[in-house]
Amino acid sequence: MDYWDVIKKRRSIRKFQDKPVPKEIIDAIIETARFAPSGSNVQGWQFGVVTDKAVIKKLAAAAGNQTWISTAPLVIALCGQVTMNLNDFSADDFGLTVENLRYTPELVEYLKKYPDQQKIALLFDKSNSMIPGEHIILSAVNYGLSACWIGLLDVKKASGILDLPQEYACTFLIPIGYAAEDPRKIKRKAVEDIAFQDRFENKYHYRRSH
């Protein structure tokens, strides 16, 4: 599919046909996730390919009882490593430099005192799976499928359902399948309303080409 067609056809779908996703398409979707970038090329993720209806129903319950998720023949569980402990960083560690710059040393020092460091790691690292997640969604659209991003999730419960080891957590779900509903029409903001040139006060001048 043309790149721009993929971008424009992507919509959040919440009702799917009772039709399995072919294995070769699942393979291709996961392959696109494998090529996603990650900080320092750590690639600290795992992608749960869930097709068991019983497991999907449990994940739907963990996602705020969104029962519509159970209509999906495939759910990709985005899981990431959460082994980081802020107290393990040395003073000259690059990771600590990054966290101090991003969140300020005062906040990092405060968070170091929180007893459950895995939860702090999850707070900092939950975005690691977002880039491959978008790869997955766009790849699904490219193969004529639809998907939806699920952020409302009991992470501990979902991780337990998937039997993840302690150093991993399931942070997001992506139900995927053949759409059984028409996508909702959503009015997009104009480029001039979401982009600026060099400084916020200067609106970006957009020349439409697609």
C-alpha distance (Angstrom), angle and dihedral (degrees) to the residues before:
residue distance angle dihedral
M1 . . .
D2 3.78 . .
Y3 3.80 112.1 .
W4 3.79 94.5 -120.1
D5 3.80 91.3 47.7
V6 3.81 89.1 55.8
I7 3.80 92.3 49.7
K8 3.80 94.0 47.7
K9 3.81 96.5 42.6
R10 3.79 93.7 53.8
R11 3.78 108.9 110.0
S12 3.78 134.1 154.6
I13 3.82 107.1 -101.8
R14 3.80 121.9 -169.4
K15 3.79 102.8 -178.2
F16 3.79 124.9 58.3
Q17 3.79 137.8 -169.9
D18 3.79 119.1 -108.5
K19 3.78 90.3 -108.8
P20 3.81 125.6 118.2
V21 3.79 122.3 -123.5
P22 3.83 109.5 -117.3
K23 3.78 115.0 -109.4
E24 3.80 93.1 -123.5
I25 3.80 90.3 57.2
I26 3.81 91.7 48.9
D27 3.80 88.3 51.1
A28 3.81 91.0 52.2
I29 3.81 92.1 47.9
I30 3.80 92.7 52.3
E31 3.79 90.2 45.9
T32 3.81 90.6 58.4
A33 3.82 89.4 51.6
R34 3.80 89.6 52.5
F35 3.80 90.0 61.8
A36 3.81 94.9 53.7
P37 3.81 116.7 118.6
S38 3.79 122.3 -110.9
G39 3.79 135.2 -174.4
S40 3.82 110.3 -80.4
N41 3.82 85.6 -7.3
V42 3.80 89.4 -82.9
Q43 3.83 93.0 146.5
G44 3.79 88.3 -161.7
W45 3.76 96.2 172.7
Q46 3.78 142.1 105.4
F47 3.80 124.6 -160.0
G48 3.78 115.5 -146.8
V49 3.80 110.6 -149.5
V50 3.81 102.0 -156.0
T51 3.80 119.8 -172.6
D52 3.81 99.6 144.4
K53 3.82 105.0 109.8
A54 3.79 92.6 -148.6
V55 3.81 91.2 55.4
I56 3.81 91.7 44.9
K57 3.81 90.2 53.7
K58 3.81 90.2 52.2
L59 3.79 91.0 49.7
A60 3.81 89.8 49.2
A61 3.80 88.5 54.9
A62 3.81 90.0 49.9
A63 3.81 88.5 51.4
G64 3.78 94.9 67.8
N65 3.81 93.4 -73.3
Q66 3.79 92.0 -68.8
T67 3.79 93.8 169.5
W68 3.82 93.3 -175.9
I69 3.80 88.1 74.2
S70 3.81 86.9 71.3
T71 3.81 89.5 68.5
A72 3.83 89.9 67.1
P73 3.82 115.1 98.2
L74 3.80 89.3 -154.0
V75 3.78 134.5 34.7
I76 3.78 122.1 -175.6
A77 3.80 110.3 -152.8
L78 3.80 111.2 -152.6
C79 3.78 107.8 -145.2
G80 3.78 129.3 178.0
Q81 3.77 140.7 -174.0
V82 3.80 113.8 -98.3
T83 3.78 101.7 178.8
M84 3.79 96.0 121.0
N85 3.80 116.6 121.8
L86 3.80 114.5 -170.9
N87 3.79 89.8 -148.4
D88 3.80 90.2 61.1
F89 3.80 92.3 64.5
S90 3.78 116.3 101.7
A91 3.81 119.3 -138.5
D92 3.80 92.4 -100.9
D93 3.81 96.6 41.1
F94 3.82 112.3 129.8
G95 3.81 90.1 -139.6
L96 3.79 90.5 58.8
T97 3.80 90.3 47.4
V98 3.79 89.5 54.7
E99 3.82 94.0 48.0
N100 3.81 92.6 46.4
L101 3.78 91.7 50.2
R102 3.77 93.9 45.7
Y103 3.81 100.1 41.3
T104 3.86 103.9 16.4
P105 3.82 124.1 -107.0
E106 3.80 91.3 -99.2
L107 3.81 93.3 60.6
V108 3.81 92.7 43.1
E109 3.81 91.0 52.1
Y110 3.80 89.8 49.0
L111 3.81 92.1 50.2
K112 3.80 91.6 48.7
K113 3.79 87.7 68.8
Y114 3.80 94.5 56.4
P115 3.82 107.3 109.9
D116 3.82 97.2 -138.0
Q117 3.79 103.3 61.2
Q118 3.80 92.2 174.1
K119 3.79 89.1 66.7
I120 3.80 90.0 50.9
A121 3.80 89.3 50.2
L122 3.79 89.3 51.0
L123 3.80 90.1 51.3
F124 3.80 91.3 53.7
D125 3.79 99.4 36.2
K126 3.81 104.1 39.7
S127 3.80 90.8 100.3
N128 3.82 93.0 61.2
S129 3.78 92.4 88.5
M130 3.79 95.5 44.8
I131 3.81 96.6 85.4
P132 3.82 95.5 50.9
G133 3.80 87.2 41.9
E134 3.78 91.3 61.1
H135 3.80 89.2 46.1
I136 3.80 87.2 55.6
I137 3.80 94.0 49.7
L138 3.81 95.0 47.8
S139 3.79 91.0 45.3
A140 3.81 89.7 52.5
V141 3.81 90.4 52.6
N142 3.79 89.8 49.2
Y143 3.83 88.5 59.8
G144 3.78 94.3 49.4
L145 3.80 95.5 -96.8
S146 3.78 132.4 122.3
A147 3.78 131.7 -139.4
C148 3.78 144.7 178.3
W149 3.79 132.1 -145.0
I150 3.82 113.6 -124.2
G151 3.80 116.3 -159.9
L152 3.81 98.4 154.0
L153 3.78 97.6 90.9
D154 3.78 142.0 139.2
V155 3.80 94.4 -129.4
K156 3.80 95.5 -166.3
K157 3.81 93.0 49.3
A158 3.82 94.1 45.2
S159 3.79 91.4 47.9
G160 3.80 89.6 51.7
I161 3.81 92.5 49.2
L162 3.80 88.8 55.3
D163 3.83 92.9 44.9
L164 3.80 91.4 -125.7
P165 3.82 117.9 179.4
Q166 3.79 115.4 -110.4
E167 3.80 94.5 -98.3
Y168 3.82 92.1 61.2
A169 3.78 132.8 65.5
C170 3.79 132.9 -172.0
T171 3.79 104.4 -126.8
F172 3.83 104.3 169.3
L173 3.80 140.9 13.6
I174 3.80 129.7 -145.9
P175 3.83 115.4 -163.5
I176 3.80 109.9 -157.7
G177 3.79 133.7 -171.8
Y178 3.78 147.3 107.6
A179 3.80 109.3 -51.8
A180 3.78 118.6 -108.1
E181 3.79 93.7 -175.0
D182 3.76 138.1 48.0
P183 3.79 114.4 -102.5
R184 3.76 116.8 -106.0
K185 3.78 115.2 -106.5
I186 3.77 109.3 -114.1
K187 3.77 123.3 -171.7
R188 3.78 110.1 -133.6
K189 3.77 122.2 -145.8
A190 3.78 116.3 -111.3
V191 3.79 117.3 -98.8
E192 3.80 88.9 -116.1
D193 3.81 88.2 60.8
I194 3.80 95.5 53.8
A195 3.82 105.2 33.7
F196 3.78 135.9 57.7
Q197 3.79 135.3 -172.2
D198 3.82 115.4 -116.4
R199 3.83 94.2 -46.4
F200 3.79 130.4 39.0
E201 3.78 93.0 -117.0
N202 3.81 91.8 60.9
K203 3.79 113.2 77.1
Y204 3.77 115.6 -141.5
H205 3.83 110.8 -112.0
Y206 3.80 106.3 -133.6
R207 3.77 125.5 -158.6
R208 3.79 110.3 -163.9
S209 3.79 115.1 -129.7
H210 3.83 102.3 161.0
